[in-house]
Amino acid sequence: MPATAHQQAEFQFARESLARLWRSEVRLAERWARYDLIREHLVQQWPAEATRIDCMMLDWVCALRHPEPAADPCSARAGPNCAK
């Protein structure tokens, strides 16, 4: 199902928020706590898209933590339900 303009805007905002968060000096535990809040916000709006949201968010964080294309260490963690 194609994302609506509202959904795209929400996902973009979430991605930018995570990027700011991961570039900040916030403790790792706090980063993940805020990650969970962002995820809950998105899944609450689109519960049928929960797996897709999980996969996207993991991809975003992996890209932030490993910006150079490597052997894609995050794809194994994302799981088989995260088709790209």
N, C-alpha and C positions, 0 to 999 in steps of 0.2 A: 504494500500500500504506500503510495507516494506521500511524503510529508506535506502537510499544509504549510502555508506561509507562517502561521502562528507557531506551529511546531518547529519549523526551521529556525525561527527567531529565538525560541526558547532554547533549542539545542546550541545555537551559536553563543547565546549568552552564557549557558552552562560551560561550554568549552572555554570561553574567554575567562570566566570566573576561575575555573580550574587552573588555567595558565597563570593568572595573576597569583593565585594561591601557591602554586608550586615554585614560582620565582621568588616568593616572599621568604622571610626569615621565620615563618610560623613553624612551630614544632611539628614533627611528622605525625604524631598522634592527633593533633588538632587538624592537620590537613585532611586526614582520613575521616575525621568526624564531620568536617564540612563537606567532604565528598559524599558521605552518607546522606547528609541533609539535601544536597543537590539532587542525588539519585531519588530520594523519597519524593521530592517535589515533582520531578519528571514522571515517575511511575504513578504517582497519584493522579496526574492528569491523563496519562495514557497507559492504563494497567495492561492492556493487551500487547503493548510494546515493551514490556519489562525486560525480556531477554535481549532485545535489540538495544535498549538503553544501556543495559549492563555491558554489552559488548562494545558499544561506542565509547562509553566512559572509560573502560579499561584501555581501549586503543588510544584515547586521548592522553591518559596518564602515562602510558608506556612511551608514547611519542615525546612527552615532556621529559621523562626520565632518561630516555635513550634516543636523543634527537638524530643520531646518525643511523642510517639504514644498516642494520646488522642482520644476523640470522633470525630476526624477528623473535626475540625471547618472550614476547608477550602473547603471541598467537597460541602457544601451547596452553597458557594460563586461561585464555579466554574460553576455551572449551569447544566442543564440536557443534554446539548450537549457535555459534557466532559466525555464521556464513557471511562472507564479505561480498 
